[in-house]
Amino acid sequence: MVLGLNASDVGNRVVVRRRVGPLYTDVVGELREVTPADVAVLTRRGEVRVPLNEIHRTKKIPENRADSIRRLERAAAQAWPAAQVEALGEWWLRASGGYTGRANSVLPIGDPAMPVPQAIERAEAFYRERGLRPRIDIPLPVGSSLIPYLTRADWREECQVLVQTIPLDQLIAATPLGSGTTLSATPSPAALAMISGRRGPLPEAAIHVLTAVPLLQFCEYAENPARPAGIAARSPRASAESGGLLAMARGAVTDGYLGLFAVETVEAARRRGLARQVMGALARWAGQVGARTAYVQVESTNTAAVALYAKLGFRTHHRYVRFGAS
């Protein structure tokens, strides 16, 4: 610990009061590293390393709720990267051949640099030009002022999605080690088949969405014929349905967050803890590459998934509402 800061504080905004001779200066920014010799802070002008013997005091800056929502939304968008992204001011227009709502919708996380009605028209044209239905995902409450503009433009609510988080160390404590799982930076053919079985045939852009993240792992739990006491031995129908793959999840780490996506177990192997196994393996991997918080995005009507995440300790951070144009 360096005057109240330790490795668990990395990623937080901090003030480090520095004393050089008789002068004091404040270094303000994101804490990047804590060592026995110094601390590294990313400021607006770049990284500053402050030696331990120059630190007078330190303080963490609480993140306000709006900034926390925007930060998490950006991290989630980077973890599920659209094949095409066009900036409209601080709005992101995302398109991926229709593969998933998140990768084919506007993310409005700031000022569109034009009047909102014009921005909505520009967004609608962006999707119409690509043969896609215009959609927008509005984080609440920070984007709630957009809803009256959308309703006047005849856009309609499609669904609400819960964005739920948990400190990574708590997720690790709540999940098993992931015995029997395998990790890979690319999905196996069986994993792609499981994903396409749920969502339909995968367009070319889907591979970009699934794999274009630097810190990425697919975790799979497959049948192991050499393990006679294993789940697969009791689930011949599950094995037949999935080609040996019983459960999977995709984990992506961006900006210190572990995003858990495509968490799925074949029907005949459910209620046996396999989802916990794959999430446990991904949580432990994410801790090794610098993640501090895990999150999921789950539709509010998906009661089974909501119940699973609640048992693990996930809590709703915020929600977003998806609107679609007529």
N, C-alpha and C positions, 0 to 999 in steps of 0.2 A: 504494500500500500504506500502511495506517495501523497502524504498530506491529505488524506481523505479520498483519494482516487485509486481505483484498482482496475484490473482487466475487465471486470463486469461493467464498468462505466464507459467502455469504448463505444462510440457511436452517439453518445449524448453530447449536447452543447454544454460547454463549460467556460468559466472565466478562470484564468490562471494569473494571479497577481505576481509580477516578476520584479525582483529588486536587484538592480545593478548599481553598486555604490550607494549614493544617497538618493537615487531616483527609483520611482516605482512606475511600472507600466502594466496595463492589462492586456493579456492575449485572449481573444474571444473567438471561439469557433467550435468545430466538432473534434472531440477527443479521438485520436487515431491509434495511439499506443501509449502504454505505461511500462517503463523499464525501471530497474533499480537506479539508473543514472539520470533519467530525464523523462519528460512527457512530450508527445508530439501532438500538436493541435493544428487542424486544417482551418486556416483563416481565409478571408476573402482574397488575400494577397498570396496565398500559398501556405505550405506547411511550415510551421515554426516549432523547433525543438527547444524546450526550456530545461536547462540543467537543474538537477535537484537542489543544488546549493544556491540557486537563484529564486527558488519558489518561496514566496512569502505566505500565500494562502491560495486555496482553490474553492470553487463553488460550481455546482451543477445548475444549469438553467432549465427550469421546468418547461417542457414543450406544451404549448397551448393545444387545445383539442382540434382546432381547425388545421393547424400545421401537422399534427399527428395523423389526421385522416388523409391529408394530401400526400404526406410522405409514404404512408402505407399503400395508397392507391397507385402511386408512381412505381413503387417496388413491385407490386403485383402485376402491373402492366408490363414491366420489364421481364418478369418471370414467366409470362405467357405472351411472348412477343408476336405482334401482328406482322404479317408478311409485308404490308405496306402501312406506313405511318406518315401522315401529312399534318404539319403543324398549322393550326389556325390560332395565332396568338399563343395562349397557353392551353388551348384545347388540342387534344390528339384525335385525329380522324384515323381510325384503324380499319383495315380491310384484309381479309385472309380467305378469299374464295368462299365465304359463307361458313367456314369451319369455326363453330362456337360463337355464342353471342358476345363474349368478352373481346374476342379478336376481330369483331366486325361491328364495332359500335364506337361512338364518340366518348372520349373520356374528358369531361369539362372540369379542369382542375385549376382554373384561374380566369383571366380576362381574355376573351377571344380577339381583342384588338379591333373590334367593330361593334356596332349595336347588336344586341342579342338577336332580334328578328332576322337581321341579315346573316348572322352567323348560323342560325338554324337553316336558312335557305341554302347557304353554301354547303353545310353538312349534308343536307338532303340531296343536293346535286352530286356531291362526291359519291354517295352510295348508288344513286340512280345510274350514274355513268358506268358503274361496275356491275350492274344487274343485281344489286343487293337491296334489301329493304332497309331504309334508314332507321338506325337505332341509336340511342344515347343512354349511357349508364350514369346516373346522377348520384354521387355520394351525398348522403344526408348526415347532418343538416347543412353542410357547407354549400351545397348546390341547390337548395330548396327554392331559391328565388327564380330558378329557371322554369319551374313546373308551370306557372301560369302562362308563360310564353308558349310552351309546348301544347298545352291544352287549347289555347286560342288558335294554334296552327294545326289543330286536329290530330295531334299525336295522342296515343293511348298507352296507359300503363300495361306492361306485359307481365312483370314479375318483380318480386323483391328478393334481394340476396343479402344474407347475413355474412358479414366479414368478421370472423371470430379469431381471437388470438390467445396465446398462452406463452409464458416465459419458457424458453427452450429447456432449461434445467428441470422444470416441472413436467414437461412432456416426456423427457427422458425417464424421470422417476415413475411416471404413470404407465410406461410401456415396457414390454419385454425386449431382450437384446436383439431380436430379429433372427433367431436361430433358424437355419434352413433357407434363409433368403439369399439372393445374389444381387449385387449392385453393378450397374453398368451405365456409362454415359449415353448409351444409345438403346432404344427399345428393341427387344427381340421381335421376331416375326409373330410370335404368339401374343406378345403385348399389343402390337399394332392390330392384330386380329381382334383382341378383346376390346380395344378402344373403338374400332370400326363397327364391331357388333353392337355397341351401345349407341353410337352416333351415326351409323351408316357409312358408306364408302368415303374414304379420306381423299379430299382434293390435294393437289400438289402442295398447296400452301400449308397444309396441316403439318407436314414434316418440319417446316420452318418453325411453326408455332411450338411444336413439341420439343425441338432439339436446339434451337438457336439461343442458348443461354450458356455462358462460360462455366458457371458452377451448377452442374446438373447431374442428377442420378435417377435412374429408373430402378426401383426395387421390385423384385419378383419372387414369389414363392411358388415353386413348381413341384410337381410330383417327383418323388425320389424312390424308385423301386427298391433301392437298397435299405430303405428305412421302413421295415414292416410295421412299426407302430405308428407311423406317420398318418397325417390326415388323409393323404391320398389313398392309403390302403383301405380306408373306411368309406371312400367316396368315389367309386368307379364311375358314376354318372358325371361327377364334377370333372374327372380326368378326361372323359370323352368329350364333354362340352368345350373344354379349353385347350385341348391338345397337350395336357399336362400342366398348364399354368393355372394355379388356383386363386392367386391374389396378386395384386400389383398396386403400385403408387408411384407417382412422379414427384420428385423433390427438386426445387430450384432455389438457390440462395442469391438474393439481390439486396444490397444495402443493409445487410445484417439480419434480414428476415428469411426464414425458411417457408416457402410456399408449398403446400401439399395439394397436389392435383391428381385427378384420375385415380382416386382411391377406390378400388373395386375388388370384390370377391365373387367368384362364380356362385350361382344360386345354391347349388348342392353342397357347397363348402362353407356356407355362412353360419354365423353364431358359434364359431370355433376359435375366434381370436386371431384370425389371419390378418385382418386389417390392422390390428394392433402390432403385429409382428413387423409388417412392412413399414408402418409409420415409426416404430421404434428404431429400426435400422437406419432410416433416413434421418431421424432426429440426432442419432449419435454421429453420423457422418457430417451433418450440418454443423454440429458443435465443433468439429475438428477444423472446419473451414471458416469459422468466425461468426456464425449465426447466433443471435441472442434471443430471438422471438420467432415463434411459428404461427402461421395463420392458415385458415381455410376459408373458402368462399362457397357457401351452400345456400341453395334456394330455401326460402322460409317454409315452403310446403313439403320439403324432403324430411319428413319427421324421423325416419330411421337414421339418417346421417346426423341430424341435429342431436338426437339422443346419444349416439355414439360419441360425438365430440364433447357433449356436456359431461359424460361420464369420465372422459379423459381430463377434463378441467378447462376446456376452451370456454371463453366468455365473449359475448358480442362486443366488438370494438365500435362498430358502426354498421350501417346497412346502406345499400344503394338500390335505387329503383330504376328499372329499365323501361324506357318509353320507346314505342315504335311508331313510325309514320303510317298513315293510312295507305 
